[in-house]
Amino acid sequence: MSSIVLAQAANAINLNQGLAAIGYGLGAIGPGIGVGLIWAAVINGTARQPEAQGKLMGIAWTTFVLTEVLALIGLVVYFIASA
């Protein structure tokens, strides 16, 4: 009886790891889209007003870091969920 319970627990652990990987993949889509939108806005703004490039780059790097923190939080949650 105990071997059946252990086998089911091992299957549940493997299922949790798979679901955690799928969750992290879905969680990384948002920051990926966000980073693309940030740099697209910087390119567009620089094309319209080249003299504002310095200010736009400062804002872009700040928002880029904040967006990437979301991806890193997702990575940490993945490791916690798969353990």
mmCIF file of the N, C-alpha and C atoms, coordinates in Angstrom:
data_MODEL
# 
_entry.id   MODEL 
# 
loop_
_atom_site.group_PDB 
_atom_site.id 
_atom_site.type_symbol 
_atom_site.label_atom_id 
_atom_site.label_alt_id 
_atom_site.label_comp_id 
_atom_site.label_asym_id 
_atom_site.label_entity_id 
_atom_site.label_seq_id 
_atom_site.pdbx_PDB_ins_code 
_atom_site.Cartn_x 
_atom_site.Cartn_y 
_atom_site.Cartn_z 
_atom_site.occupancy 
_atom_site.B_iso_or_equiv 
_atom_site.pdbx_formal_charge 
_atom_site.auth_seq_id 
_atom_site.auth_comp_id 
_atom_site.auth_asym_id 
_atom_site.auth_atom_id 
_atom_site.pdbx_PDB_model_num 
ATOM 1   N N  . MET A 1 1  ? 0.818  -1.205 0.000   1.00 0.00 ? 1  MET A N  1 
ATOM 2   C CA . MET A 1 1  ? 0.000  0.000  0.000   1.00 0.00 ? 1  MET A CA 1 
ATOM 3   C C  . MET A 1 1  ? 0.852  1.255  0.000   1.00 0.00 ? 1  MET A C  1 
ATOM 4   N N  . SER A 1 2  ? 1.935  1.258  0.770   1.00 0.00 ? 2  SER A N  1 
ATOM 5   C CA . SER A 1 2  ? 2.756  2.455  0.849   1.00 0.00 ? 2  SER A CA 1 
ATOM 6   C C  . SER A 1 2  ? 3.485  2.733  -0.459  1.00 0.00 ? 2  SER A C  1 
ATOM 7   N N  . SER A 1 3  ? 3.802  1.689  -1.237  1.00 0.00 ? 3  SER A N  1 
ATOM 8   C CA . SER A 1 3  ? 4.482  1.910  -2.516  1.00 0.00 ? 3  SER A CA 1 
ATOM 9   C C  . SER A 1 3  ? 3.554  2.616  -3.505  1.00 0.00 ? 3  SER A C  1 
ATOM 10  N N  . ILE A 1 4  ? 2.268  2.346  -3.430  1.00 0.00 ? 4  ILE A N  1 
ATOM 11  C CA . ILE A 1 4  ? 1.307  3.018  -4.305  1.00 0.00 ? 4  ILE A CA 1 
ATOM 12  C C  . ILE A 1 4  ? 1.217  4.503  -3.943  1.00 0.00 ? 4  ILE A C  1 
ATOM 13  N N  . VAL A 1 5  ? 1.195  4.786  -2.661  1.00 0.00 ? 5  VAL A N  1 
ATOM 14  C CA . VAL A 1 5  ? 1.123  6.170  -2.209  1.00 0.00 ? 5  VAL A CA 1 
ATOM 15  C C  . VAL A 1 5  ? 2.387  6.922  -2.621  1.00 0.00 ? 5  VAL A C  1 
ATOM 16  N N  . LEU A 1 6  ? 3.557  6.300  -2.488  1.00 0.00 ? 6  LEU A N  1 
ATOM 17  C CA . LEU A 1 6  ? 4.804  6.934  -2.886  1.00 0.00 ? 6  LEU A CA 1 
ATOM 18  C C  . LEU A 1 6  ? 4.854  7.190  -4.388  1.00 0.00 ? 6  LEU A C  1 
ATOM 19  N N  . ALA A 1 7  ? 4.329  6.249  -5.169  1.00 0.00 ? 7  ALA A N  1 
ATOM 20  C CA . ALA A 1 7  ? 4.303  6.423  -6.621  1.00 0.00 ? 7  ALA A CA 1 
ATOM 21  C C  . ALA A 1 7  ? 3.389  7.583  -7.004  1.00 0.00 ? 7  ALA A C  1 
ATOM 22  N N  . GLN A 1 8  ? 2.248  7.704  -6.337  1.00 0.00 ? 8  GLN A N  1 
ATOM 23  C CA . GLN A 1 8  ? 1.347  8.814  -6.623  1.00 0.00 ? 8  GLN A CA 1 
ATOM 24  C C  . GLN A 1 8  ? 1.963  10.145 -6.208  1.00 0.00 ? 8  GLN A C  1 
ATOM 25  N N  . ALA A 1 9  ? 2.699  10.162 -5.108  1.00 0.00 ? 9  ALA A N  1 
ATOM 26  C CA . ALA A 1 9  ? 3.362  11.385 -4.674  1.00 0.00 ? 9  ALA A CA 1 
ATOM 27  C C  . ALA A 1 9  ? 4.447  11.783 -5.668  1.00 0.00 ? 9  ALA A C  1 
ATOM 28  N N  . ALA A 1 10 ? 5.180  10.809 -6.198  1.00 0.00 ? 10 ALA A N  1 
ATOM 29  C CA . ALA A 1 10 ? 6.214  11.108 -7.198  1.00 0.00 ? 10 ALA A CA 1 
ATOM 30  C C  . ALA A 1 10 ? 5.584  11.664 -8.467  1.00 0.00 ? 10 ALA A C  1 
ATOM 31  N N  . ASN A 1 11 ? 4.440  11.120 -8.874  1.00 0.00 ? 11 ASN A N  1 
ATOM 32  C CA . ASN A 1 11 ? 3.742  11.645 -10.055 1.00 0.00 ? 11 ASN A CA 1 
ATOM 33  C C  . ASN A 1 11 ? 3.250  13.065 -9.813  1.00 0.00 ? 11 ASN A C  1 
ATOM 34  N N  . ALA A 1 12 ? 2.784  13.357 -8.593  1.00 0.00 ? 12 ALA A N  1 
ATOM 35  C CA . ALA A 1 12 ? 2.318  14.709 -8.278  1.00 0.00 ? 12 ALA A CA 1 
ATOM 36  C C  . ALA A 1 12 ? 3.472  15.700 -8.313  1.00 0.00 ? 12 ALA A C  1 
ATOM 37  N N  . ILE A 1 13 ? 4.649  15.289 -7.860  1.00 0.00 ? 13 ILE A N  1 
ATOM 38  C CA . ILE A 1 13 ? 5.819  16.178 -7.892  1.00 0.00 ? 13 ILE A CA 1 
ATOM 39  C C  . ILE A 1 13 ? 6.200  16.478 -9.341  1.00 0.00 ? 13 ILE A C  1 
ATOM 40  N N  . ASN A 1 14 ? 6.196  15.461 -10.190 1.00 0.00 ? 14 ASN A N  1 
ATOM 41  C CA . ASN A 1 14 ? 6.520  15.688 -11.600 1.00 0.00 ? 14 ASN A CA 1 
ATOM 42  C C  . ASN A 1 14 ? 5.493  16.590 -12.259 1.00 0.00 ? 14 ASN A C  1 
ATOM 43  N N  . LEU A 1 15 ? 4.227  16.428 -11.902 1.00 0.00 ? 15 LEU A N  1 
ATOM 44  C CA . LEU A 1 15 ? 3.175  17.278 -12.449 1.00 0.00 ? 15 LEU A CA 1 
ATOM 45  C C  . LEU A 1 15 ? 3.359  18.716 -11.990 1.00 0.00 ? 15 LEU A C  1 
ATOM 46  N N  . ASN A 1 16 ? 3.719  18.924 -10.711 1.00 0.00 ? 16 ASN A N  1 
ATOM 47  C CA . ASN A 1 16 ? 3.949  20.280 -10.209 1.00 0.00 ? 16 ASN A CA 1 
ATOM 48  C C  . ASN A 1 16 ? 5.100  20.953 -10.933 1.00 0.00 ? 16 ASN A C  1 
ATOM 49  N N  . GLN A 1 17 ? 6.171  20.218 -11.221 1.00 0.00 ? 17 GLN A N  1 
ATOM 50  C CA . GLN A 1 17 ? 7.304  20.799 -11.935 1.00 0.00 ? 17 GLN A CA 1 
ATOM 51  C C  . GLN A 1 17 ? 6.904  21.200 -13.347 1.00 0.00 ? 17 GLN A C  1 
ATOM 52  N N  . GLY A 1 18 ? 6.112  20.377 -13.997 1.00 0.00 ? 18 GLY A N  1 
ATOM 53  C CA . GLY A 1 18 ? 5.656  20.705 -15.347 1.00 0.00 ? 18 GLY A CA 1 
ATOM 54  C C  . GLY A 1 18 ? 4.736  21.912 -15.365 1.00 0.00 ? 18 GLY A C  1 
ATOM 55  N N  . LEU A 1 19 ? 3.812  21.964 -14.418 1.00 0.00 ? 19 LEU A N  1 
ATOM 56  C CA . LEU A 1 19 ? 2.916  23.110 -14.341 1.00 0.00 ? 19 LEU A CA 1 
ATOM 57  C C  . LEU A 1 19 ? 3.668  24.386 -13.976 1.00 0.00 ? 19 LEU A C  1 
ATOM 58  N N  . ALA A 1 20 ? 4.694  24.261 -13.139 1.00 0.00 ? 20 ALA A N  1 
ATOM 59  C CA . ALA A 1 20 ? 5.500  25.433 -12.786 1.00 0.00 ? 20 ALA A CA 1 
ATOM 60  C C  . ALA A 1 20 ? 6.248  25.950 -14.008 1.00 0.00 ? 20 ALA A C  1 
ATOM 61  N N  . ALA A 1 21 ? 6.756  25.044 -14.842 1.00 0.00 ? 21 ALA A N  1 
ATOM 62  C CA . ALA A 1 21 ? 7.465  25.466 -16.048 1.00 0.00 ? 21 ALA A CA 1 
ATOM 63  C C  . ALA A 1 21 ? 6.518  26.148 -17.030 1.00 0.00 ? 21 ALA A C  1 
ATOM 64  N N  . ILE A 1 22 ? 5.318  25.618 -17.177 1.00 0.00 ? 22 ILE A N  1 
ATOM 65  C CA . ILE A 1 22 ? 4.334  26.244 -18.055 1.00 0.00 ? 22 ILE A CA 1 
ATOM 66  C C  . ILE A 1 22 ? 3.937  27.615 -17.505 1.00 0.00 ? 22 ILE A C  1 
ATOM 67  N N  . GLY A 1 23 ? 3.761  27.701 -16.200 1.00 0.00 ? 23 GLY A N  1 
ATOM 68  C CA . GLY A 1 23 ? 3.411  28.976 -15.577 1.00 0.00 ? 23 GLY A CA 1 
ATOM 69  C C  . GLY A 1 23 ? 4.488  30.022 -15.758 1.00 0.00 ? 23 GLY A C  1 
ATOM 70  N N  . TYR A 1 24 ? 5.758  29.612 -15.629 1.00 0.00 ? 24 TYR A N  1 
ATOM 71  C CA . TYR A 1 24 ? 6.833  30.580 -15.834 1.00 0.00 ? 24 TYR A CA 1 
ATOM 72  C C  . TYR A 1 24 ? 6.897  31.010 -17.288 1.00 0.00 ? 24 TYR A C  1 
ATOM 73  N N  . GLY A 1 25 ? 6.681  30.088 -18.210 1.00 0.00 ? 25 GLY A N  1 
ATOM 74  C CA . GLY A 1 25 ? 6.671  30.456 -19.623 1.00 0.00 ? 25 GLY A CA 1 
ATOM 75  C C  . GLY A 1 25 ? 5.587  31.473 -19.930 1.00 0.00 ? 25 GLY A C  1 
ATOM 76  N N  . LEU A 1 26 ? 4.417  31.265 -19.359 1.00 0.00 ? 26 LEU A N  1 
ATOM 77  C CA . LEU A 1 26 ? 3.332  32.231 -19.561 1.00 0.00 ? 26 LEU A CA 1 
ATOM 78  C C  . LEU A 1 26 ? 3.621  33.543 -18.846 1.00 0.00 ? 26 LEU A C  1 
ATOM 79  N N  . GLY A 1 27 ? 4.267  33.451 -17.687 1.00 0.00 ? 27 GLY A N  1 
ATOM 80  C CA . GLY A 1 27 ? 4.609  34.661 -16.937 1.00 0.00 ? 27 GLY A CA 1 
ATOM 81  C C  . GLY A 1 27 ? 5.691  35.492 -17.606 1.00 0.00 ? 27 GLY A C  1 
ATOM 82  N N  . ALA A 1 28 ? 6.512  34.869 -18.438 1.00 0.00 ? 28 ALA A N  1 
ATOM 83  C CA . ALA A 1 28 ? 7.582  35.596 -19.123 1.00 0.00 ? 28 ALA A CA 1 
ATOM 84  C C  . ALA A 1 28 ? 7.079  36.306 -20.379 1.00 0.00 ? 28 ALA A C  1 
ATOM 85  N N  . ILE A 1 29 ? 5.881  35.969 -20.820 1.00 0.00 ? 29 ILE A N  1 
ATOM 86  C CA . ILE A 1 29 ? 5.329  36.619 -22.017 1.00 0.00 ? 29 ILE A CA 1 
ATOM 87  C C  . ILE A 1 29 ? 5.063  38.104 -21.741 1.00 0.00 ? 29 ILE A C  1 
ATOM 88  N N  . GLY A 1 30 ? 4.504  38.409 -20.587 1.00 0.00 ? 30 GLY A N  1 
ATOM 89  C CA . GLY A 1 30 ? 4.176  39.798 -20.247 1.00 0.00 ? 30 GLY A CA 1 
ATOM 90  C C  . GLY A 1 30 ? 5.384  40.718 -20.239 1.00 0.00 ? 30 GLY A C  1 
ATOM 91  N N  . PRO A 1 31 ? 6.443  40.363 -19.490 1.00 0.00 ? 31 PRO A N  1 
ATOM 92  C CA . PRO A 1 31 ? 7.633  41.214 -19.534 1.00 0.00 ? 31 PRO A CA 1 
ATOM 93  C C  . PRO A 1 31 ? 8.257  41.292 -20.926 1.00 0.00 ? 31 PRO A C  1 
ATOM 94  N N  . GLY A 1 32 ? 8.190  40.223 -21.683 1.00 0.00 ? 32 GLY A N  1 
ATOM 95  C CA . GLY A 1 32 ? 8.737  40.266 -23.045 1.00 0.00 ? 32 GLY A CA 1 
ATOM 96  C C  . GLY A 1 32 ? 8.008  41.265 -23.923 1.00 0.00 ? 32 GLY A C  1 
ATOM 97  N N  . ILE A 1 33 ? 6.703  41.268 -23.824 1.00 0.00 ? 33 ILE A N  1 
ATOM 98  C CA . ILE A 1 33 ? 5.910  42.245 -24.584 1.00 0.00 ? 33 ILE A CA 1 
ATOM 99  C C  . ILE A 1 33 ? 6.173  43.655 -24.060 1.00 0.00 ? 33 ILE A C  1 
ATOM 100 N N  . GLY A 1 34 ? 6.280  43.785 -22.738 1.00 0.00 ? 34 GLY A N  1 
ATOM 101 C CA . GLY A 1 34 ? 6.534  45.096 -22.142 1.00 0.00 ? 34 GLY A CA 1 
ATOM 102 C C  . GLY A 1 34 ? 7.858  45.690 -22.585 1.00 0.00 ? 34 GLY A C  1 
ATOM 103 N N  . VAL A 1 35 ? 8.898  44.886 -22.632 1.00 0.00 ? 35 VAL A N  1 
ATOM 104 C CA . VAL A 1 35 ? 10.209 45.369 -23.068 1.00 0.00 ? 35 VAL A CA 1 
ATOM 105 C C  . VAL A 1 35 ? 10.154 45.807 -24.527 1.00 0.00 ? 35 VAL A C  1 
ATOM 106 N N  . GLY A 1 36 ? 9.462  45.047 -25.347 1.00 0.00 ? 36 GLY A N  1 
ATOM 107 C CA . GLY A 1 36 ? 9.310  45.434 -26.746 1.00 0.00 ? 36 GLY A CA 1 
ATOM 108 C C  . GLY A 1 36 ? 8.588  46.758 -26.897 1.00 0.00 ? 36 GLY A C  1 
ATOM 109 N N  . LEU A 1 37 ? 7.552  46.965 -26.111 1.00 0.00 ? 37 LEU A N  1 
ATOM 110 C CA . LEU A 1 37 ? 6.813  48.228 -26.183 1.00 0.00 ? 37 LEU A CA 1 
ATOM 111 C C  . LEU A 1 37 ? 7.648  49.403 -25.678 1.00 0.00 ? 37 LEU A C  1 
ATOM 112 N N  . ILE A 1 38 ? 8.447  49.163 -24.644 1.00 0.00 ? 38 ILE A N  1 
ATOM 113 C CA . ILE A 1 38 ? 9.299  50.234 -24.115 1.00 0.00 ? 38 ILE A CA 1 
ATOM 114 C C  . ILE A 1 38 ? 10.265 50.714 -25.180 1.00 0.00 ? 38 ILE A C  1 
ATOM 115 N N  . TRP A 1 39 ? 10.996 49.786 -25.786 1.00 0.00 ? 39 TRP A N  1 
ATOM 116 C CA . TRP A 1 39 ? 12.016 50.197 -26.758 1.00 0.00 ? 39 TRP A CA 1 
ATOM 117 C C  . TRP A 1 39 ? 11.399 50.703 -28.050 1.00 0.00 ? 39 TRP A C  1 
ATOM 118 N N  . ALA A 1 40 ? 10.212 50.212 -28.405 1.00 0.00 ? 40 ALA A N  1 
ATOM 119 C CA . ALA A 1 40 ? 9.526  50.760 -29.577 1.00 0.00 ? 40 ALA A CA 1 
ATOM 120 C C  . ALA A 1 40 ? 9.148  52.220 -29.335 1.00 0.00 ? 40 ALA A C  1 
ATOM 121 N N  . ALA A 1 41 ? 8.715  52.525 -28.106 1.00 0.00 ? 41 ALA A N  1 
ATOM 122 C CA . ALA A 1 41 ? 8.364  53.909 -27.779 1.00 0.00 ? 41 ALA A CA 1 
ATOM 123 C C  . ALA A 1 41 ? 9.600  54.807 -27.788 1.00 0.00 ? 41 ALA A C  1 
ATOM 124 N N  . VAL A 1 42 ? 10.740 54.289 -27.325 1.00 0.00 ? 42 VAL A N  1 
ATOM 125 C CA . VAL A 1 42 ? 11.977 55.081 -27.339 1.00 0.00 ? 42 VAL A CA 1 
ATOM 126 C C  . VAL A 1 42 ? 12.403 55.363 -28.778 1.00 0.00 ? 42 VAL A C  1 
ATOM 127 N N  . ILE A 1 43 ? 12.350 54.367 -29.622 1.00 0.00 ? 43 ILE A N  1 
ATOM 128 C CA . ILE A 1 43 ? 12.725 54.565 -31.030 1.00 0.00 ? 43 ILE A CA 1 
ATOM 129 C C  . ILE A 1 43 ? 11.790 55.566 -31.690 1.00 0.00 ? 43 ILE A C  1 
ATOM 130 N N  . ASN A 1 44 ? 10.495 55.433 -31.431 1.00 0.00 ? 44 ASN A N  1 
ATOM 131 C CA . ASN A 1 44 ? 9.516  56.346 -32.013 1.00 0.00 ? 44 ASN A CA 1 
ATOM 132 C C  . ASN A 1 44 ? 9.724  57.772 -31.499 1.00 0.00 ? 44 ASN A C  1 
ATOM 133 N N  . GLY A 1 45 ? 9.937  57.911 -30.196 1.00 0.00 ? 45 GLY A N  1 
ATOM 134 C CA . GLY A 1 45 ? 10.146 59.242 -29.626 1.00 0.00 ? 45 GLY A CA 1 
ATOM 135 C C  . GLY A 1 45 ? 11.435 59.883 -30.107 1.00 0.00 ? 45 GLY A C  1 
ATOM 136 N N  . THR A 1 46 ? 12.493 59.087 -30.260 1.00 0.00 ? 46 THR A N  1 
ATOM 137 C CA . THR A 1 46 ? 13.758 59.618 -30.754 1.00 0.00 ? 46 THR A CA 1 
ATOM 138 C C  . THR A 1 46 ? 13.641 60.025 -32.221 1.00 0.00 ? 46 THR A C  1 
ATOM 139 N N  . ALA A 1 47 ? 12.858 59.292 -32.982 1.00 0.00 ? 47 ALA A N  1 
ATOM 140 C CA . ALA A 1 47 ? 12.664 59.653 -34.383 1.00 0.00 ? 47 ALA A CA 1 
ATOM 141 C C  . ALA A 1 47 ? 11.887 60.969 -34.508 1.00 0.00 ? 47 ALA A C  1 
ATOM 142 N N  . ARG A 1 48 ? 10.971 61.201 -33.580 1.00 0.00 ? 48 ARG A N  1 
ATOM 143 C CA . ARG A 1 48 ? 10.174 62.434 -33.641 1.00 0.00 ? 48 ARG A CA 1 
ATOM 144 C C  . ARG A 1 48 ? 10.922 63.633 -33.078 1.00 0.00 ? 48 ARG A C  1 
ATOM 145 N N  . GLN A 1 49 ? 11.681 63.421 -31.979 1.00 0.00 ? 49 GLN A N  1 
ATOM 146 C CA . GLN A 1 49 ? 12.425 64.507 -31.338 1.00 0.00 ? 49 GLN A CA 1 
ATOM 147 C C  . GLN A 1 49 ? 13.808 64.001 -30.953 1.00 0.00 ? 49 GLN A C  1 
ATOM 148 N N  . PRO A 1 50 ? 14.765 64.119 -31.849 1.00 0.00 ? 50 PRO A N  1 
ATOM 149 C CA . PRO A 1 50 ? 16.108 63.593 -31.561 1.00 0.00 ? 50 PRO A CA 1 
ATOM 150 C C  . PRO A 1 50 ? 16.766 64.231 -30.346 1.00 0.00 ? 50 PRO A C  1 
ATOM 151 N N  . GLU A 1 51 ? 16.438 65.469 -30.033 1.00 0.00 ? 51 GLU A N  1 
ATOM 152 C CA . GLU A 1 51 ? 17.076 66.127 -28.888 1.00 0.00 ? 51 GLU A CA 1 
ATOM 153 C C  . GLU A 1 51 ? 16.602 65.554 -27.550 1.00 0.00 ? 51 GLU A C  1 
ATOM 154 N N  . ALA A 1 52 ? 15.515 64.804 -27.539 1.00 0.00 ? 52 ALA A N  1 
ATOM 155 C CA . ALA A 1 52 ? 14.990 64.218 -26.301 1.00 0.00 ? 52 ALA A CA 1 
ATOM 156 C C  . ALA A 1 52 ? 15.515 62.807 -26.059 1.00 0.00 ? 52 ALA A C  1 
ATOM 157 N N  . GLN A 1 53 ? 16.497 62.379 -26.831 1.00 0.00 ? 53 GLN A N  1 
ATOM 158 C CA . GLN A 1 53 ? 16.970 60.998 -26.719 1.00 0.00 ? 53 GLN A CA 1 
ATOM 159 C C  . GLN A 1 53 ? 17.531 60.688 -25.328 1.00 0.00 ? 53 GLN A C  1 
ATOM 160 N N  . GLY A 1 54 ? 18.301 61.584 -24.764 1.00 0.00 ? 54 GLY A N  1 
ATOM 161 C CA . GLY A 1 54 ? 18.892 61.343 -23.449 1.00 0.00 ? 54 GLY A CA 1 
ATOM 162 C C  . GLY A 1 54 ? 17.854 61.126 -22.368 1.00 0.00 ? 54 GLY A C  1 
ATOM 163 N N  . LYS A 1 55 ? 16.839 61.976 -22.350 1.00 0.00 ? 55 LYS A N  1 
ATOM 164 C CA . LYS A 1 55 ? 15.773 61.848 -21.353 1.00 0.00 ? 55 LYS A CA 1 
ATOM 165 C C  . LYS A 1 55 ? 14.965 60.567 -21.587 1.00 0.00 ? 55 LYS A C  1 
ATOM 166 N N  . LEU A 1 56 ? 14.701 60.261 -22.840 1.00 0.00 ? 56 LEU A N  1 
ATOM 167 C CA . LEU A 1 56 ? 13.945 59.041 -23.159 1.00 0.00 ? 56 LEU A CA 1 
ATOM 168 C C  . LEU A 1 56 ? 14.711 57.788 -22.766 1.00 0.00 ? 56 LEU A C  1 
ATOM 169 N N  . MET A 1 57 ? 16.034 57.802 -22.968 1.00 0.00 ? 57 MET A N  1 
ATOM 170 C CA . MET A 1 57 ? 16.830 56.623 -22.618 1.00 0.00 ? 57 MET A CA 1 
ATOM 171 C C  . MET A 1 57 ? 16.848 56.397 -21.102 1.00 0.00 ? 57 MET A C  1 
ATOM 172 N N  . GLY A 1 58 ? 16.900 57.471 -20.333 1.00 0.00 ? 58 GLY A N  1 
ATOM 173 C CA . GLY A 1 58 ? 16.855 57.322 -18.880 1.00 0.00 ? 58 GLY A CA 1 
ATOM 174 C C  . GLY A 1 58 ? 15.549 56.709 -18.413 1.00 0.00 ? 58 GLY A C  1 
ATOM 175 N N  . ILE A 1 59 ? 14.464 57.200 -18.960 1.00 0.00 ? 59 ILE A N  1 
ATOM 176 C CA . ILE A 1 59 ? 13.147 56.650 -18.628 1.00 0.00 ? 59 ILE A CA 1 
ATOM 177 C C  . ILE A 1 59 ? 13.037 55.209 -19.100 1.00 0.00 ? 59 ILE A C  1 
ATOM 178 N N  . ALA A 1 60 ? 13.572 54.928 -20.280 1.00 0.00 ? 60 ALA A N  1 
ATOM 179 C CA . ALA A 1 60 ? 13.482 53.582 -20.839 1.00 0.00 ? 60 ALA A CA 1 
ATOM 180 C C  . ALA A 1 60 ? 14.248 52.570 -19.986 1.00 0.00 ? 60 ALA A C  1 
ATOM 181 N N  . TRP A 1 61 ? 15.453 52.922 -19.546 1.00 0.00 ? 61 TRP A N  1 
ATOM 182 C CA . TRP A 1 61 ? 16.217 51.982 -18.731 1.00 0.00 ? 61 TRP A CA 1 
ATOM 183 C C  . TRP A 1 61 ? 15.534 51.737 -17.385 1.00 0.00 ? 61 TRP A C  1 
ATOM 184 N N  . THR A 1 62 ? 14.933 52.761 -16.815 1.00 0.00 ? 62 THR A N  1 
ATOM 185 C CA . THR A 1 62 ? 14.228 52.584 -15.545 1.00 0.00 ? 62 THR A CA 1 
ATOM 186 C C  . THR A 1 62 ? 13.035 51.646 -15.704 1.00 0.00 ? 62 THR A C  1 
ATOM 187 N N  . THR A 1 63 ? 12.236 51.869 -16.717 1.00 0.00 ? 63 THR A N  1 
ATOM 188 C CA . THR A 1 63 ? 11.062 51.013 -16.918 1.00 0.00 ? 63 THR A CA 1 
ATOM 189 C C  . THR A 1 63 ? 11.472 49.616 -17.381 1.00 0.00 ? 63 THR A C  1 
ATOM 190 N N  . PHE A 1 64 ? 12.585 49.514 -18.111 1.00 0.00 ? 64 PHE A N  1 
ATOM 191 C CA . PHE A 1 64 ? 13.092 48.205 -18.520 1.00 0.00 ? 64 PHE A CA 1 
ATOM 192 C C  . PHE A 1 64 ? 13.459 47.367 -17.295 1.00 0.00 ? 64 PHE A C  1 
ATOM 193 N N  . VAL A 1 65 ? 14.139 47.990 -16.343 1.00 0.00 ? 65 VAL A N  1 
ATOM 194 C CA . VAL A 1 65 ? 14.527 47.274 -15.121 1.00 0.00 ? 65 VAL A CA 1 
ATOM 195 C C  . VAL A 1 65 ? 13.295 46.844 -14.337 1.00 0.00 ? 65 VAL A C  1 
ATOM 196 N N  . LEU A 1 66 ? 12.325 47.730 -14.214 1.00 0.00 ? 66 LEU A N  1 
ATOM 197 C CA . LEU A 1 66 ? 11.104 47.374 -13.484 1.00 0.00 ? 66 LEU A CA 1 
ATOM 198 C C  . LEU A 1 66 ? 10.345 46.241 -14.165 1.00 0.00 ? 66 LEU A C  1 
ATOM 199 N N  . THR A 1 67 ? 10.353 46.229 -15.480 1.00 0.00 ? 67 THR A N  1 
ATOM 200 C CA . THR A 1 67 ? 9.676  45.167 -16.212 1.00 0.00 ? 67 THR A CA 1 
ATOM 201 C C  . THR A 1 67 ? 10.416 43.842 -16.062 1.00 0.00 ? 67 THR A C  1 
ATOM 202 N N  . GLU A 1 68 ? 11.734 43.877 -16.101 1.00 0.00 ? 68 GLU A N  1 
ATOM 203 C CA . GLU A 1 68 ? 12.511 42.650 -15.974 1.00 0.00 ? 68 GLU A CA 1 
ATOM 204 C C  . GLU A 1 68 ? 12.434 42.066 -14.570 1.00 0.00 ? 68 GLU A C  1 
ATOM 205 N N  . VAL A 1 69 ? 12.174 42.910 -13.579 1.00 0.00 ? 69 VAL A N  1 
ATOM 206 C CA . VAL A 1 69 ? 12.005 42.396 -12.217 1.00 0.00 ? 69 VAL A CA 1 
ATOM 207 C C  . VAL A 1 69 ? 10.813 41.446 -12.174 1.00 0.00 ? 69 VAL A C  1 
ATOM 208 N N  . LEU A 1 70 ? 9.790  41.721 -12.943 1.00 0.00 ? 70 LEU A N  1 
ATOM 209 C CA . LEU A 1 70 ? 8.635  40.817 -12.992 1.00 0.00 ? 70 LEU A CA 1 
ATOM 210 C C  . LEU A 1 70 ? 9.030  39.445 -13.512 1.00 0.00 ? 70 LEU A C  1 
ATOM 211 N N  . ALA A 1 71 ? 9.886  39.399 -14.534 1.00 0.00 ? 71 ALA A N  1 
ATOM 212 C CA . ALA A 1 71 ? 10.352 38.124 -15.055 1.00 0.00 ? 71 ALA A CA 1 
ATOM 213 C C  . ALA A 1 71 ? 11.206 37.392 -14.021 1.00 0.00 ? 71 ALA A C  1 
ATOM 214 N N  . LEU A 1 72 ? 12.029 38.119 -13.282 1.00 0.00 ? 72 LEU A N  1 
ATOM 215 C CA . LEU A 1 72 ? 12.852 37.484 -12.253 1.00 0.00 ? 72 LEU A CA 1 
ATOM 216 C C  . LEU A 1 72 ? 12.002 36.966 -11.096 1.00 0.00 ? 72 LEU A C  1 
ATOM 217 N N  . ILE A 1 73 ? 10.954 37.693 -10.738 1.00 0.00 ? 73 ILE A N  1 
ATOM 218 C CA . ILE A 1 73 ? 10.039 37.206 -9.700  1.00 0.00 ? 73 ILE A CA 1 
ATOM 219 C C  . ILE A 1 73 ? 9.367  35.925 -10.172 1.00 0.00 ? 73 ILE A C  1 
ATOM 220 N N  . GLY A 1 74 ? 8.997  35.884 -11.450 1.00 0.00 ? 74 GLY A N  1 
ATOM 221 C CA . GLY A 1 74 ? 8.420  34.660 -12.002 1.00 0.00 ? 74 GLY A CA 1 
ATOM 222 C C  . GLY A 1 74 ? 9.388  33.501 -11.949 1.00 0.00 ? 74 GLY A C  1 
ATOM 223 N N  . LEU A 1 75 ? 10.660 33.758 -12.192 1.00 0.00 ? 75 LEU A N  1 
ATOM 224 C CA . LEU A 1 75 ? 11.668 32.708 -12.122 1.00 0.00 ? 75 LEU A CA 1 
ATOM 225 C C  . LEU A 1 75 ? 11.825 32.180 -10.695 1.00 0.00 ? 75 LEU A C  1 
ATOM 226 N N  . VAL A 1 76 ? 11.792 33.066 -9.722  1.00 0.00 ? 76 VAL A N  1 
ATOM 227 C CA . VAL A 1 76 ? 11.890 32.651 -8.320  1.00 0.00 ? 76 VAL A CA 1 
ATOM 228 C C  . VAL A 1 76 ? 10.667 31.828 -7.939  1.00 0.00 ? 76 VAL A C  1 
ATOM 229 N N  . VAL A 1 77 ? 9.504  32.257 -8.350  1.00 0.00 ? 77 VAL A N  1 
ATOM 230 C CA . VAL A 1 77 ? 8.272  31.503 -8.049  1.00 0.00 ? 77 VAL A CA 1 
ATOM 231 C C  . VAL A 1 77 ? 8.312  30.129 -8.711  1.00 0.00 ? 77 VAL A C  1 
ATOM 232 N N  . TYR A 1 78 ? 8.890  30.043 -9.905  1.00 0.00 ? 78 TYR A N  1 
ATOM 233 C CA . TYR A 1 78 ? 9.032  28.752 -10.588 1.00 0.00 ? 78 TYR A CA 1 
ATOM 234 C C  . TYR A 1 78 ? 9.876  27.795 -9.743  1.00 0.00 ? 78 TYR A C  1 
ATOM 235 N N  . PHE A 1 79 ? 11.013 28.292 -9.238  1.00 0.00 ? 79 PHE A N  1 
ATOM 236 C CA . PHE A 1 79 ? 11.862 27.421 -8.435  1.00 0.00 ? 79 PHE A CA 1 
ATOM 237 C C  . PHE A 1 79 ? 11.203 27.030 -7.121  1.00 0.00 ? 79 PHE A C  1 
ATOM 238 N N  . ILE A 1 80 ? 10.429 27.930 -6.553  1.00 0.00 ? 80 ILE A N  1 
ATOM 239 C CA . ILE A 1 80 ? 9.725  27.601 -5.313  1.00 0.00 ? 80 ILE A CA 1 
ATOM 240 C C  . ILE A 1 80 ? 8.644  26.560 -5.592  1.00 0.00 ? 80 ILE A C  1 
ATOM 241 N N  . ALA A 1 81 ? 7.935  26.701 -6.693  1.00 0.00 ? 81 ALA A N  1 
ATOM 242 C CA . ALA A 1 81 ? 6.834  25.785 -7.005  1.00 0.00 ? 81 ALA A CA 1 
ATOM 243 C C  . ALA A 1 81 ? 7.348  24.413 -7.445  1.00 0.00 ? 81 ALA A C  1 
ATOM 244 N N  . SER A 1 82 ? 8.521  24.364 -8.056  1.00 0.00 ? 82 SER A N  1 
ATOM 245 C CA . SER A 1 82 ? 9.008  23.084 -8.543  1.00 0.00 ? 82 SER A CA 1 
ATOM 246 C C  . SER A 1 82 ? 9.773  22.309 -7.474  1.00 0.00 ? 82 SER A C  1 
ATOM 247 N N  . ALA A 1 83 ? 10.015 22.933 -6.329  1.00 0.00 ? 83 ALA A N  1 
ATOM 248 C CA . ALA A 1 83 ? 10.765 22.228 -5.264  1.00 0.00 ? 83 ALA A CA 1 
ATOM 249 C C  . ALA A 1 83 ? 9.889  21.269 -4.514  1.00 0.00 ? 83 ALA A C  1 
# 
